[in-house]
């Protein structure tokens, strides 16, 4: 009977998830995306993403904490400059710049 408990929990989680999704799809046609509540939710979402990004740059955890703060700020500035330099403000090249810069720093630090 123990094995059934796991399957029951998994089935309940799946049913709960898909019921909520179905209700969301059903109600999505009746929602005004330009309403005050959605503008507020959008602002809160952007604020949370910005706060988490700044925290990750200024107070990182794990391996990123071994990279000096000045270097993290310089790489962030370089990535922002790459993004702003494009008329379409493309995120891909900016993310690639930041990732490759951090990777380059790691390779240089690991070299004997």
N, C-alpha and C positions, 0 to 999 in steps of 0.2 A: 504494500500500500504506500510505502515511502516514495517510490518512483512516480506515483500519480500526483503527488503534491507539487512536484516541480513542473509537470506538464500542465496542471491546473493553473499554477501561477503564471506560466508563460502564455497560456491561452487567454487568461483574464487580462494580462497586460496588452496583448495584441488586440483583443476586442475593445478594450478601453481606448487604446490609441486610435483605432480605425473609426470608432463611433465619433470621437471628438473631431477627427478629420472630416468625416462625412457631414457633421453638423456645420463645420466651418465652410465647407464647399457650398452647402445649401444656403447659408446665410450671406456668403460673400457677394452675391448679386444685389443685396439690399443695403450695402454699406457705402456711404459716401466717403471716399478717400480724402476729400478736401475739408472734412469737418474739423472742428477744433480739437476733438479728442485724438484724431489721427495725427494732426500736426503736433500735438503735445507728445504723443507716443514716439513720433519720429525724432523730436528734439531730445527726449530722454534717451532714446537708443543711441543717437550720435554722441551724446554726452558720455554715456557709459563706455562706448568704444574708444573715445578719445582718452578718457581717464585710465582705462586699462592699458592703452598703448603707452601713455606717459609713464605709468607705473612700471611697465615692462622695460622701458628705456632707463628710467632713473633708479628704480629699486628692483632690479631683476633677481630672480632666483636661479639656482643651479649653475650650469656652465656659463650662461651669459653674464653672471656676476663676476667672472674672472676677466672679462674684457673691461679695460679702463673706461670710466664714465666719459671722458673727453672723446675717446674713439667712438663710443656708441653714439654720442651726440653728433660727431662729424659724419658718421655713416648715415644717420637719420637725415641730417641736412643735405647730404649728397643725394640721397634717394628722393627727398622732397624737391630738390632742384631738378632732377631728371623728370619727375612727374609734371612739375609746373612748366618746364620748357616745351612740352608738347602742347599744341593747340587743343588736342582732344583730352588732355590730362589723363593719359593712359596709366593705369595702375601696374600693369604687367612689367614694363621696363623698370619702373621704380622698385618694385619688389625684387626683380632680378638683380638690380644694382646693389641693393642692401644685402641680399643673400650672398652674392658673389664676393662682396667686400668683407663680410664676416668670415666667409670661407677662406679667403685669401689671408686674413689675419690669423686664423687658426693654423693654416699651413705654414706660415712664416714662423709662428710661435713654436710649432712642433719640430721645425728643422733644427738639426744639431749645430 
